[in-house]
């Protein structure tokens, strides 16, 4: 996997954090869908295409973006007057209790050092806005979605090289000292983002990322709560 070449700049160091698997041990898109069906069971019929698309994704015949588009379309089942409360409640009830203490400690440490905190995720902004505010991030770079006039993705899935492309379009990017910056990720798809920084850190890494990090001499951390379950493919 090749990462985007980044021109060095001078300024304040940044700390980039992936979300799913790094700050929280969950596929938060699937968590959101479970929360959706529990509160609005009619959404289940809109998720039926996943039964076909998911096996195709596992075989490489469907993209992550196609899975995420199905997930976002199912959000049409949330009444307009309930939307703001739905995503706030999803964050407070399902995400907040599962944030990993190791991640929280690192975020606090970087904040104390005056680093620019950036949440970089393939998950959607509709609920990550609550995460970003709660954890005190300075910037949120993620997959964008809209519920009006109908639920849909706005632009490409913020995954792999797209994370760096999106980062490079932000104003703070040009004013960051990247050789002194940090990046945290758990999956080999995070390599482009990790390689932007001078201090890449593999968190709870999968087999391929762990092998790469070991060979490259990167820091490897395990941020866990309770027993670690098997890694599963992600919608993100």
N, C-alpha and C positions, 0 to 999 in steps of 0.2 A: 504494500500500500504506500503510495507516494503522497507526501504532504505538500501543501502550498508553500512556496518560498516567501519568507517574510523579511522585509527590510527593517533593519534595526532602527529604533528611534530612542529618544531620551525623554525621561519623565518619571512617572510614578510606576512601580511594579504593580502587576495585576495578579489576582488569584482566580483561575478559571475552575469551576466545578461542574462536572456532569451531574445529572440528577438520579435517574433510575439506575440502581445498582451501586451508586457512589454515596449519595447522601441518604438514600433510602433503599432497602433491599426489597424492591418490588417492581413489577411492570405496572406503572401507574395508569396507563391507558386501560389495561384489563381491570384494574381496581376500580377505575371510574365507571366502566361498563357494568360491573357487578353492582355498584352503588346505584346506577341509573335504573337497572332492571328491578332492583329491590323497591325503589320508590315509584317507578313508572313502568309496570310490567308490560305495557303495550309496546315498549321499545324492543322487546324480544324479537318481534317479527321483522324489524329492520336489521337485526343482526344475523338473520338466517344466511345471507350471502357469505358470512365468515366460514360457514361449514364447508364451502367450496374453495374459498380464497385461501384459507389457512393451510390446507394440505398443499395447494399450489405454491404458496410462499415457501414452505419447508422444502419443496422440490426445486426451488429457484425459478418457478414459472410465474410468480406474482411478486410485486414489489411491496416493501414496507409501506410506501405511500398509499397503495391501493387498500391495504388493511386499515390504515388510519382514516382514509376517506370514508370507509364504511362506518367506522366507529363514530366519526364526527356527524355523519348524516343521521345517526340514531338519536342525536341530541334534540332533534325536532320534537320529540315527545315531551320535552320539558315545557310546561306552560310559560309564556313570556313573563308573567308576574312572579314566577318561581326561580327564574334563571340565576339571578344574583345570589340568592340564598342557597341554591343547589351547589354551586361551585365553592362557596364559602364553607358550607357544611361538609362537603366532601374533603376539603383540606383539613378542617378542624377535627373531623371524626376519623378519617381514614389515613391521612398522610402525617399530620403533626405527631401522633403518638409513635410513629415508626421511624422518625428521624434518628440516625445513628449517632450515638454520643461522640464517637471519634470525629465524625464530620462536623458536628456542632463545635467541638473544641478547636478544630483547625480553622473554621470560619471566624471564630472569635479571635484567634491568634493573629490571623491576617488583618482583621479589622484593627486590632491594637497596634499593628505595625504600619498602619496607614495605607495598606494596599487597596487597590480598586477591586472590589468583589464582583465577579460576573458569573451568573448562573447560565450555563450553556447546555441546552437539552433538546432532544427530539420530541419531547412531550409538548402538549399544546398550552398556549398562553392563558386559556380560559381559567385554568386552576393554578398554573404556575405563578400567576400574578400574586396570589395569596402566599405561596411559598416564598417568593422573592421578598415581599414586604415583611413577612414574619421573621425571616432569617437575616434581614438587613442587607440584602444585596444592592449594589449600586446600579447594576445593569442586568437586564434579562434578555437573553438571545435564545430564541426557541422557535418551534413550529407555530405558525399563527393560524388561527381559525376564526370564523365569524358565524354568528347565528342568524344574521339578517342579510338579505331577505329570506335566505334558507341556509341551514348549516352546511359549511364547506370549508375546505382548507384554503388558505390564502398564501399561495406560493409553495415552494418545495418543502419536503420534509427536512428538518434541520438535523441531518445525520451525516457522519463521516466528513468528507471534504466540505460539505455544505456548512458545517459549523465554522470552519475557518473562513470561508467566503463571506458568511454573514458577519463574523467578527470583524473582518477587515473593512467592512463598510460602515462600522460604527466610528463616531468621532473620537472616542477615547483611544481607539486602536493606534492612532498616529502619535499619541502622546504617552505611550506606555514604554517602559524599559523592559523589553521582552527577555533579555538575558538574565535579568534578576527576578523574573516572574515565575509563577507556579501554575501547574495544571494538574487536575485530579480526574481520573477516569477509570472505568472498570472493564472496558471491552476493547477488543482490537480495533473496532470501528472508531474509537476515540483517538487513535494514533495521530491523525492530522492535527487535532487540537493539542494533544500532549506535546508534540514536537515543536509547536510554536514557542513554548516556554523554555527557559533555561533550567527549570527544575520540574521535570515531569514525574508524577507519582502514580503508580498503579495501585488502585484500591480494590480489594476483593477481586483480583483479576481472574478472568477466565484463562483457560489453558494457553491459548495463543498469545494473549497479552502478557501473561506471566513469563512465558518463554522469551518474548522479545525484551521485556523489562530486565530480566536476569542477564541476558547477553549484553544489554546496553548499560548495565550497572545503575539502573534507576532504583529509586526508593520503592519498596513494595510494602503496603499496609493492609491489615485486615481489620475492618470496622464491622463488627457484628453484634447482634443481640440474639442470645439463645442459640439453638442448633441451626447450623447452616443446611438448608435444603438444596436439592439439585437445581442447577441453572436451567432455565427454560427459555426458548426463543421469545423474542419481544416484538410487540407491535411497533414500539419506538424505533 
